[in-house]
Amino acid sequence: MTEFLETFFKLYPTATKKELAYYVSGNVLEPVNCDYMFSELVNPIFIKSGEQVKVSVSVKYLDQRTKAIQISQFDLILEKDSNWKIVK
């Protein structure tokens, strides 16, 4: 699951709506189109609830333009079908 999140957050800043559809159900997360480079997941917390996993995580990015560190907080719900998907 950590690998899924790392892969997703590497792609997320520049992903198109079509690319996000592979990882995200519906419009749960909209494209952001930022020039951020993924650095790391910070203190991910996973809580299994039936078929879903609730994830609370901070994501550290480096803003390529300003070289500033950007930390974003996400509270997500994941489900596994053929692959993991963010459903909320």
Contacts in CASP RR format, 6 or more apart in sequence:
PFRMAT RR
TARGET T0000
AUTHOR 0000-0000-0000
METHOD contacts of the structure
MODEL  1
MTEFLETFFKLYPTATKKELAYYVSGNVLEPVNCDYMFSELVNPIFIKSG
EQVKVSVSVKYLDQRTKAIQISQFDLILEKDSNWKIVK
1 46 0 8 1.000
1 53 0 8 1.000
1 55 0 8 1.000
1 78 0 8 1.000
1 84 0 8 1.000
2 41 0 8 1.000
2 44 0 8 1.000
4 23 0 8 1.000
4 78 0 8 1.000
4 83 0 8 1.000
4 84 0 8 1.000
5 41 0 8 1.000
5 44 0 8 1.000
5 55 0 8 1.000
5 57 0 8 1.000
6 38 0 8 1.000
6 41 0 8 1.000
8 23 0 8 1.000
8 86 0 8 1.000
9 38 0 8 1.000
9 41 0 8 1.000
9 59 0 8 1.000
10 38 0 8 1.000
11 19 0 8 1.000
11 23 0 8 1.000
12 20 0 8 1.000
12 29 0 8 1.000
12 32 0 8 1.000
12 38 0 8 1.000
13 32 0 8 1.000
13 33 0 8 1.000
13 34 0 8 1.000
13 35 0 8 1.000
13 36 0 8 1.000
13 37 0 8 1.000
13 38 0 8 1.000
13 61 0 8 1.000
14 33 0 8 1.000
14 34 0 8 1.000
14 35 0 8 1.000
15 31 0 8 1.000
16 31 0 8 1.000
17 30 0 8 1.000
17 31 0 8 1.000
20 29 0 8 1.000
20 31 0 8 1.000
22 83 0 8 1.000
23 84 0 8 1.000
23 85 0 8 1.000
23 86 0 8 1.000
24 85 0 8 1.000
24 86 0 8 1.000
25 79 0 8 1.000
25 85 0 8 1.000
25 86 0 8 1.000
25 87 0 8 1.000
25 88 0 8 1.000
28 86 0 8 1.000
28 87 0 8 1.000
28 88 0 8 1.000
29 86 0 8 1.000
34 61 0 8 1.000
34 63 0 8 1.000
35 63 0 8 1.000
35 64 0 8 1.000
35 65 0 8 1.000
36 61 0 8 1.000
36 62 0 8 1.000
36 63 0 8 1.000
36 64 0 8 1.000
36 70 0 8 1.000
37 61 0 8 1.000
37 62 0 8 1.000
37 64 0 8 1.000
38 59 0 8 1.000
38 60 0 8 1.000
38 61 0 8 1.000
39 60 0 8 1.000
39 61 0 8 1.000
39 62 0 8 1.000
39 69 0 8 1.000
40 59 0 8 1.000
40 60 0 8 1.000
41 57 0 8 1.000
41 58 0 8 1.000
41 59 0 8 1.000
41 60 0 8 1.000
42 57 0 8 1.000
42 58 0 8 1.000
42 59 0 8 1.000
42 60 0 8 1.000
42 71 0 8 1.000
43 57 0 8 1.000
43 58 0 8 1.000
44 55 0 8 1.000
44 56 0 8 1.000
44 57 0 8 1.000
45 55 0 8 1.000
45 56 0 8 1.000
45 57 0 8 1.000
46 53 0 8 1.000
46 54 0 8 1.000
46 55 0 8 1.000
47 53 0 8 1.000
47 54 0 8 1.000
47 55 0 8 1.000
51 79 0 8 1.000
51 80 0 8 1.000
52 77 0 8 1.000
52 78 0 8 1.000
52 79 0 8 1.000
52 87 0 8 1.000
53 77 0 8 1.000
53 78 0 8 1.000
53 79 0 8 1.000
54 75 0 8 1.000
54 76 0 8 1.000
54 77 0 8 1.000
54 78 0 8 1.000
55 74 0 8 1.000
55 75 0 8 1.000
55 76 0 8 1.000
55 77 0 8 1.000
55 78 0 8 1.000
56 73 0 8 1.000
56 74 0 8 1.000
56 75 0 8 1.000
56 76 0 8 1.000
57 73 0 8 1.000
57 74 0 8 1.000
57 76 0 8 1.000
58 71 0 8 1.000
58 72 0 8 1.000
58 73 0 8 1.000
58 74 0 8 1.000
59 71 0 8 1.000
59 72 0 8 1.000
59 73 0 8 1.000
59 74 0 8 1.000
60 69 0 8 1.000
60 70 0 8 1.000
60 71 0 8 1.000
61 69 0 8 1.000
61 70 0 8 1.000
61 71 0 8 1.000
61 72 0 8 1.000
62 68 0 8 1.000
62 69 0 8 1.000
62 70 0 8 1.000
63 69 0 8 1.000
63 70 0 8 1.000
76 86 0 8 1.000
76 88 0 8 1.000
77 86 0 8 1.000
77 87 0 8 1.000
77 88 0 8 1.000
78 84 0 8 1.000
78 85 0 8 1.000
78 86 0 8 1.000
78 87 0 8 1.000
79 85 0 8 1.000
79 87 0 8 1.000
END
